[in-house]
Amino acid sequence: MTAPAPTARAWLDGVNPVTKVAMVLVLAVPLLVSLDAVSAGAAIALELLCVPLTGVAAATVLKRLVPVLVFAPVAGLSMLLYARPGGTVYGTFLFATVSDDSIALSLAVMLRVVALALPLILLFARTDPTELADALAQVAKLPSRFVLGVLAGARTVGLFVDDWRTMALARRARGLGDRGAIRRFFGMAFVLLVFAVRRGTALATAMEARGFGADVERTWARPSTVSTRDAVALAGAAVLVAVALGAAVATGAFRIVGT
Protein backbone atom coordinates (compact mmCIF):
# COMPACT_ATOMS: atom_id res chain seq x y z
CA MET A 1 0.00 0.00 0.00
CA THR A 2 1.13 3.53 -0.70
CA ALA A 3 0.95 6.21 1.94
CA PRO A 4 -1.77 8.85 1.43
CA ALA A 5 -0.58 12.08 -0.10
CA PRO A 6 0.03 14.78 2.51
CA THR A 7 -2.60 17.48 2.70
CA ALA A 8 -1.39 20.82 1.36
CA ARG A 9 -1.15 23.48 4.04
CA ALA A 10 -3.29 26.55 3.53
CA TRP A 11 -2.25 30.04 4.56
CA LEU A 12 -4.48 30.06 7.63
CA ASP A 13 -3.05 26.73 8.80
CA GLY A 14 -0.02 28.70 9.97
CA VAL A 15 -2.12 30.97 12.18
CA ASN A 16 -2.15 30.20 15.89
CA PRO A 17 -5.49 28.77 17.13
CA VAL A 18 -5.75 31.49 19.79
CA THR A 19 -5.49 34.07 17.02
CA LYS A 20 -8.33 32.27 15.26
CA VAL A 21 -10.44 32.57 18.41
CA ALA A 22 -9.65 36.29 18.50
CA MET A 23 -10.58 36.57 14.81
CA VAL A 24 -13.96 34.99 15.49
CA LEU A 25 -14.60 37.56 18.23
CA VAL A 26 -13.49 40.42 15.99
CA LEU A 27 -15.81 39.22 13.23
CA ALA A 28 -18.77 38.45 15.49
CA VAL A 29 -19.01 41.20 18.11
CA PRO A 30 -19.43 44.17 15.72
CA LEU A 31 -22.10 42.26 13.79
CA LEU A 32 -24.03 41.88 17.04
CA VAL A 33 -24.22 45.67 17.32
CA SER A 34 -25.96 46.25 13.99
CA LEU A 35 -29.14 44.54 12.85
CA ASP A 36 -29.25 45.07 9.11
CA ALA A 37 -29.02 42.91 6.03
CA VAL A 38 -26.29 44.93 4.31
CA SER A 39 -23.53 44.46 6.90
CA ALA A 40 -24.34 40.77 7.37
CA GLY A 41 -24.57 40.15 3.62
CA ALA A 42 -21.30 41.99 2.98
CA ALA A 43 -19.59 40.02 5.74
CA ILE A 44 -20.78 36.72 4.23
CA ALA A 45 -19.56 37.72 0.77
CA LEU A 46 -16.14 38.79 2.05
CA GLU A 47 -15.78 35.65 4.18
CA LEU A 48 -16.59 33.45 1.19
CA LEU A 49 -13.88 35.23 -0.79
CA CYS A 50 -11.42 34.12 1.90
CA VAL A 51 -12.28 30.40 1.53
CA PRO A 52 -9.13 29.66 -0.57
CA LEU A 53 -6.98 30.93 2.32
CA THR A 54 -8.51 28.38 4.69
CA GLY A 55 -7.89 25.26 2.60
CA VAL A 56 -11.45 24.06 3.25
CA ALA A 57 -13.19 22.60 0.20
CA ALA A 58 -16.30 24.42 -0.99
CA ALA A 59 -18.32 21.20 -0.67
CA THR A 60 -17.25 20.88 2.97
CA VAL A 61 -18.25 24.47 3.70
CA LEU A 62 -21.67 23.92 2.13
CA LYS A 63 -22.18 20.64 3.98
CA ARG A 64 -21.38 22.21 7.35
CA LEU A 65 -23.58 25.20 6.58
CA VAL A 66 -26.66 23.02 6.07
CA PRO A 67 -27.69 22.97 9.79
CA VAL A 68 -27.15 26.74 9.94
CA LEU A 69 -29.26 27.29 6.82
CA VAL A 70 -32.00 25.16 8.38
CA PHE A 71 -31.92 27.09 11.66
CA ALA A 72 -31.68 30.58 10.16
CA PRO A 73 -35.30 30.72 8.89
CA VAL A 74 -36.50 29.59 12.32
CA ALA A 75 -34.62 32.50 13.90
CA GLY A 76 -36.00 34.92 11.32
CA LEU A 77 -39.60 33.72 11.65
CA SER A 78 -40.10 35.20 15.13
CA MET A 79 -38.76 38.55 13.93
CA LEU A 80 -41.02 38.39 10.87
CA LEU A 81 -44.15 37.87 12.96
CA TYR A 82 -43.48 39.76 16.18
CA ALA A 83 -41.14 42.65 15.36
CA ARG A 84 -42.41 46.18 15.87
CA PRO A 85 -44.55 47.03 12.80
CA GLY A 86 -43.35 49.74 10.45
CA GLY A 87 -44.03 50.79 6.89
CA THR A 88 -46.65 48.93 4.91
CA VAL A 89 -48.55 46.29 6.87
CA TYR A 90 -49.23 43.17 4.79
CA GLY A 91 -51.23 41.16 7.29
CA THR A 92 -52.05 40.62 10.95
CA PHE A 93 -53.12 37.61 12.96
CA LEU A 94 -53.60 37.83 16.74
CA PHE A 95 -50.27 39.24 18.00
CA ALA A 96 -48.42 38.67 14.72
CA THR A 97 -47.97 41.47 12.20
CA VAL A 98 -46.07 41.29 8.92
CA SER A 99 -44.81 44.66 7.73
CA ASP A 100 -41.93 46.20 5.81
CA ASP A 101 -39.85 46.57 8.98
CA SER A 102 -40.48 43.02 10.17
CA ILE A 103 -39.52 41.61 6.75
CA ALA A 104 -36.29 43.65 6.72
CA LEU A 105 -35.43 42.60 10.28
CA SER A 106 -36.23 38.96 9.53
CA LEU A 107 -33.88 38.98 6.54
CA ALA A 108 -31.20 40.69 8.64
CA VAL A 109 -31.48 38.09 11.40
CA MET A 110 -31.20 35.17 8.96
CA LEU A 111 -28.15 36.65 7.27
CA ARG A 112 -26.56 37.47 10.61
CA VAL A 113 -26.93 33.86 11.79
CA VAL A 114 -25.01 32.71 8.72
CA ALA A 115 -22.45 35.51 9.08
CA LEU A 116 -21.75 34.49 12.68
CA ALA A 117 -21.48 30.77 11.94
CA LEU A 118 -19.37 30.97 8.78
CA PRO A 119 -16.13 32.15 10.49
CA LEU A 120 -16.31 29.23 12.91
CA ILE A 121 -16.58 26.79 10.01
CA LEU A 122 -13.80 28.37 7.98
CA LEU A 123 -11.34 28.94 10.81
CA PHE A 124 -11.71 25.72 12.80
CA ALA A 125 -12.55 23.10 10.16
CA ARG A 126 -8.84 22.21 9.85
CA THR A 127 -7.70 23.14 13.37
CA ASP A 128 -6.32 20.18 15.31
CA PRO A 129 -7.73 19.97 18.87
CA THR A 130 -4.25 19.27 20.26
CA GLU A 131 -2.87 22.43 18.63
CA LEU A 132 -5.80 24.37 20.09
CA ALA A 133 -5.06 23.01 23.56
CA ASP A 134 -1.35 23.86 23.23
CA ALA A 135 -2.24 27.40 22.19
CA LEU A 136 -4.77 27.91 24.97
CA ALA A 137 -2.23 26.81 27.56
CA GLN A 138 0.91 28.52 26.24
CA VAL A 139 -0.40 31.62 24.46
CA ALA A 140 -3.67 32.37 26.25
CA LYS A 141 -2.21 31.15 29.59
CA LEU A 142 -5.42 29.37 30.57
CA PRO A 143 -5.38 26.85 33.46
CA SER A 144 -4.15 23.43 32.39
CA ARG A 145 -7.15 21.68 33.92
CA PHE A 146 -9.52 23.72 31.75
CA VAL A 147 -7.35 23.20 28.67
CA LEU A 148 -7.25 19.42 29.12
CA GLY A 149 -11.02 19.39 29.58
CA VAL A 150 -11.46 21.30 26.33
CA LEU A 151 -9.15 18.86 24.55
CA ALA A 152 -11.01 15.84 25.89
CA GLY A 153 -14.35 17.34 24.87
CA ALA A 154 -13.13 18.17 21.38
CA ARG A 155 -11.81 14.65 20.89
CA THR A 156 -15.11 13.20 22.08
CA VAL A 157 -17.15 15.09 19.48
CA GLY A 158 -15.73 12.88 16.74
CA LEU A 159 -16.87 9.81 18.66
CA PHE A 160 -20.41 11.18 18.81
CA VAL A 161 -20.45 11.53 15.03
CA ASP A 162 -19.36 7.89 14.70
CA ASP A 163 -22.00 6.81 17.25
CA TRP A 164 -24.73 8.60 15.31
CA ARG A 165 -23.65 6.97 12.05
CA THR A 166 -23.49 3.53 13.69
CA MET A 167 -26.98 3.91 15.18
CA ALA A 168 -28.39 4.99 11.81
CA LEU A 169 -26.84 1.97 10.07
CA ALA A 170 -28.06 -0.39 12.80
CA ARG A 171 -31.63 0.91 12.54
CA ARG A 172 -31.57 0.62 8.76
CA ALA A 173 -30.26 -2.96 8.99
CA ARG A 174 -33.24 -3.81 11.22
CA GLY A 175 -35.71 -2.13 8.88
CA LEU A 176 -36.37 0.84 11.18
CA GLY A 177 -34.61 3.60 9.28
CA ASP A 178 -37.04 4.42 6.48
CA ARG A 179 -40.06 5.79 8.36
CA GLY A 180 -40.82 8.38 11.03
CA ALA A 181 -37.90 10.75 10.49
CA ILE A 182 -38.84 13.10 13.34
CA ARG A 183 -39.48 10.31 15.82
CA ARG A 184 -36.28 8.57 14.73
CA PHE A 185 -34.27 11.77 15.21
CA PHE A 186 -35.44 12.39 18.77
CA GLY A 187 -35.03 8.72 19.68
CA MET A 188 -31.46 8.65 18.40
CA ALA A 189 -30.73 12.01 20.05
CA PHE A 190 -31.83 10.62 23.43
CA VAL A 191 -29.65 7.55 23.01
CA LEU A 192 -26.73 9.77 22.05
CA LEU A 193 -27.33 11.86 25.18
CA VAL A 194 -27.12 8.71 27.30
CA PHE A 195 -23.88 7.77 25.54
CA ALA A 196 -22.51 11.26 26.20
CA VAL A 197 -23.28 11.14 29.92
CA ARG A 198 -21.76 7.68 30.34
CA ARG A 199 -18.69 8.45 28.27
CA GLY A 200 -18.17 11.81 29.97
CA THR A 201 -18.37 10.24 33.43
CA ALA A 202 -15.92 7.49 32.52
CA LEU A 203 -13.54 9.95 30.86
CA ALA A 204 -13.60 12.35 33.81
CA THR A 205 -12.89 9.51 36.25
CA ALA A 206 -10.02 8.22 34.10
CA MET A 207 -8.46 11.67 33.76
CA GLU A 208 -8.66 12.28 37.51
CA ALA A 209 -7.10 8.87 38.18
CA ARG A 210 -4.17 9.77 35.91
CA GLY A 211 -3.54 13.06 37.65
CA PHE A 212 -4.90 15.43 35.02
CA GLY A 213 -6.93 17.25 37.65
CA ALA A 214 -3.93 18.04 39.86
CA ASP A 215 -3.21 21.72 40.47
CA VAL A 216 0.42 21.64 39.34
CA GLU A 217 2.40 23.49 36.72
CA ARG A 218 2.52 21.43 33.54
CA THR A 219 4.90 21.32 30.62
CA TRP A 220 3.83 20.95 27.00
CA ALA A 221 5.58 18.80 24.41
CA ARG A 222 4.91 21.07 21.44
CA PRO A 223 5.61 24.81 21.62
CA SER A 224 2.87 27.18 20.47
CA THR A 225 3.89 30.68 19.38
CA VAL A 226 2.52 33.64 17.46
CA SER A 227 4.15 35.34 14.49
CA THR A 228 3.68 38.15 12.02
CA ARG A 229 1.17 36.01 10.17
CA ASP A 230 -1.09 36.10 13.23
CA ALA A 231 -1.01 39.91 13.27
CA VAL A 232 -1.81 40.02 9.55
CA ALA A 233 -4.71 37.60 9.97
CA LEU A 234 -6.15 39.55 12.90
CA ALA A 235 -5.80 42.82 11.02
CA GLY A 236 -7.50 41.25 8.01
CA ALA A 237 -10.45 40.23 10.17
CA ALA A 238 -10.73 43.78 11.51
CA VAL A 239 -10.63 45.21 7.97
CA LEU A 240 -13.27 42.74 6.81
CA VAL A 241 -15.75 43.66 9.53
CA ALA A 242 -14.98 47.37 9.08
CA VAL A 243 -15.78 47.12 5.37
CA ALA A 244 -19.02 45.28 6.13
CA LEU A 245 -20.16 47.87 8.67
CA GLY A 246 -18.97 50.68 6.40
CA ALA A 247 -21.15 49.34 3.60
CA ALA A 248 -24.15 49.41 5.92
CA VAL A 249 -23.42 52.98 7.01
CA ALA A 250 -22.84 54.13 3.41
CA THR A 251 -26.15 52.69 2.24
CA GLY A 252 -28.06 54.01 5.25
CA ALA A 253 -29.00 50.52 6.38
CA PHE A 254 -26.98 50.58 9.62
CA ARG A 255 -29.35 49.92 12.49
CA ILE A 256 -28.24 49.50 16.09
CA VAL A 257 -29.87 46.60 17.90
CA GLY A 258 -32.81 47.78 19.98
CA THR A 259 -33.64 50.85 17.90
C-alpha positions in Angstrom: 0.0 0.0 0.0 1.1 3.5 -0.7 1.0 6.2 1.9 -1.8 8.8 1.4 -0.6 12.1 -0.1 0.0 14.8 2.5 -2.6 17.5 2.7 -1.4 20.8 1.4 -1.2 23.5 4.0 -3.3 26.5 3.5 -2.2 30.0 4.6 -4.5 30.1 7.6 -3.1 26.7 8.8 0.0 28.7 10.0 -2.1 31.0 12.2 -2.2 30.2 15.9 -5.5 28.8 17.1 -5.7 31.5 19.8 -5.5 34.1 17.0 -8.3 32.3 15.3 -10.4 32.6 18.4 -9.7 36.3 18.5 -10.6 36.6 14.8 -14.0 35.0 15.5 -14.6 37.6 18.2 -13.5 40.4 16.0 -15.8 39.2 13.2 -18.8 38.5 15.5 -19.0 41.2 18.1 -19.4 44.2 15.7 -22.1 42.3 13.8 -24.0 41.9 17.0 -24.2 45.7 17.3 -26.0 46.3 14.0 -29.1 44.5 12.9 -29.2 45.1 9.1 -29.0 42.9 6.0 -26.3 44.9 4.3 -23.5 44.5 6.9 -24.3 40.8 7.4 -24.6 40.1 3.6 -21.3 42.0 3.0 -19.6 40.0 5.7 -20.8 36.7 4.2 -19.6 37.7 0.8 -16.1 38.8 2.0 -15.8 35.7 4.2 -16.6 33.4 1.2 -13.9 35.2 -0.8 -11.4 34.1 1.9 -12.3 30.4 1.5 -9.1 29.7 -0.6 -7.0 30.9 2.3 -8.5 28.4 4.7 -7.9 25.3 2.6 -11.5 24.1 3.2 -13.2 22.6 0.2 -16.3 24.4 -1.0 -18.3 21.2 -0.7 -17.3 20.9 3.0 -18.3 24.5 3.7 -21.7 23.9 2.1 -22.2 20.6 4.0 -21.4 22.2 7.3 -23.6 25.2 6.6 -26.7 23.0 6.1 -27.7 23.0 9.8 -27.2 26.7 9.9 -29.3 27.3 6.8 -32.0 25.2 8.4 -31.9 27.1 11.7 -31.7 30.6 10.2 -35.3 30.7 8.9 -36.5 29.6 12.3 -34.6 32.5 13.9 -36.0 34.9 11.3 -39.6 33.7 11.7 -40.1 35.2 15.1 -38.8 38.5 13.9 -41.0 38.4 10.9 -44.1 37.9 13.0 -43.5 39.8 16.2 -41.1 42.6 15.4 -42.4 46.2 15.9 -44.6 47.0 12.8 -43.4 49.7 10.5 -44.0 50.8 6.9 -46.6 48.9 4.9 -48.6 46.3 6.9 -49.2 43.2 4.8 -51.2 41.2 7.3 -52.1 40.6 10.9 -53.1 37.6 13.0 -53.6 37.8 16.7 -50.3 39.2 18.0 -48.4 38.7 14.7 -48.0 41.5 12.2 -46.1 41.3 8.9 -44.8 44.7 7.7 -41.9 46.2 5.8 -39.8 46.6 9.0 -40.5 43.0 10.2 -39.5 41.6 6.8 -36.3 43.6 6.7 -35.4 42.6 10.3 -36.2 39.0 9.5 -33.9 39.0 6.5 -31.2 40.7 8.6 -31.5 38.1 11.4 -31.2 35.2 9.0 -28.1 36.7 7.3 -26.6 37.5 10.6 -26.9 33.9 11.8 -25.0 32.7 8.7 -22.4 35.5 9.1 -21.7 34.5 12.7 -21.5 30.8 11.9 -19.4 31.0 8.8 -16.1 32.2 10.5 -16.3 29.2 12.9 -16.6 26.8 10.0 -13.8 28.4 8.0 -11.3 28.9 10.8 -11.7 25.7 12.8 -12.6 23.1 10.2 -8.8 22.2 9.9 -7.7 23.1 13.4 -6.3 20.2 15.3 -7.7 20.0 18.9 -4.2 19.3 20.3 -2.9 22.4 18.6 -5.8 24.4 20.1 -5.1 23.0 23.6 -1.4 23.9 23.2 -2.2 27.4 22.2 -4.8 27.9 25.0 -2.2 26.8 27.6 0.9 28.5 26.2 -0.4 31.6 24.5 -3.7 32.4 26.2 -2.2 31.2 29.6 -5.4 29.4 30.6 -5.4 26.8 33.5 -4.2 23.4 32.4 -7.2 21.7 33.9 -9.5 23.7 31.8 -7.4 23.2 28.7 -7.2 19.4 29.1 -11.0 19.4 29.6 -11.5 21.3 26.3 -9.1 18.9 24.5 -11.0 15.8 25.9 -14.4 17.3 24.9 -13.1 18.2 21.4 -11.8 14.7 20.9 -15.1 13.2 22.1 -17.1 15.1 19.5 -15.7 12.9 16.7 -16.9 9.8 18.7 -20.4 11.2 18.8 -20.4 11.5 15.0 -19.4 7.9 14.7 -22.0 6.8 17.2 -24.7 8.6 15.3 -23.6 7.0 12.0 -23.5 3.5 13.7 -27.0 3.9 15.2 -28.4 5.0 11.8 -26.8 2.0 10.1 -28.1 -0.4 12.8 -31.6 0.9 12.5 -31.6 0.6 8.8 -30.3 -3.0 9.0 -33.2 -3.8 11.2 -35.7 -2.1 8.9 -36.4 0.8 11.2 -34.6 3.6 9.3 -37.0 4.4 6.5 -40.1 5.8 8.4 -40.8 8.4 11.0 -37.9 10.7 10.5 -38.8 13.1 13.3 -39.5 10.3 15.8 -36.3 8.6 14.7 -34.3 11.8 15.2 -35.4 12.4 18.8 -35.0 8.7 19.7 -31.5 8.7 18.4 -30.7 12.0 20.0 -31.8 10.6 23.4 -29.6 7.5 23.0 -26.7 9.8 22.0 -27.3 11.9 25.2 -27.1 8.7 27.3 -23.9 7.8 25.5 -22.5 11.3 26.2 -23.3 11.1 29.9 -21.8 7.7 30.3 -18.7 8.4 28.3 -18.2 11.8 30.0 -18.4 10.2 33.4 -15.9 7.5 32.5 -13.5 9.9 30.9 -13.6 12.3 33.8 -12.9 9.5 36.2 -10.0 8.2 34.1 -8.5 11.7 33.8 -8.7 12.3 37.5 -7.1 8.9 38.2 -4.2 9.8 35.9 -3.5 13.1 37.7 -4.9 15.4 35.0 -6.9 17.2 37.7 -3.9 18.0 39.9 -3.2 21.7 40.5 0.4 21.6 39.3 2.4 23.5 36.7 2.5 21.4 33.5 4.9 21.3 30.6 3.8 20.9 27.0 5.6 18.8 24.4 4.9 21.1 21.4 5.6 24.8 21.6 2.9 27.2 20.5 3.9 30.7 19.4 2.5 33.6 17.5 4.2 35.3 14.5 3.7 38.1 12.0 1.2 36.0 10.2 -1.1 36.1 13.2 -1.0 39.9 13.3 -1.8 40.0 9.5 -4.7 37.6 10.0 -6.1 39.6 12.9 -5.8 42.8 11.0 -7.5 41.2 8.0 -10.5 40.2 10.2 -10.7 43.8 11.5 -10.6 45.2 8.0 -13.3 42.7 6.8 -15.8 43.7 9.5 -15.0 47.4 9.1 -15.8 47.1 5.4 -19.0 45.3 6.1 -20.2 47.9 8.7 -19.0 50.7 6.4 -21.2 49.3 3.6 -24.2 49.4 5.9 -23.4 53.0 7.0 -22.8 54.1 3.4 -26.2 52.7 2.2 -28.1 54.0 5.2 -29.0 50.5 6.4 -27.0 50.6 9.6 -29.4 49.9 12.5 -28.2 49.5 16.1 -29.9 46.6 17.9 -32.8 47.8 20.0 -33.6 50.9 17.9 
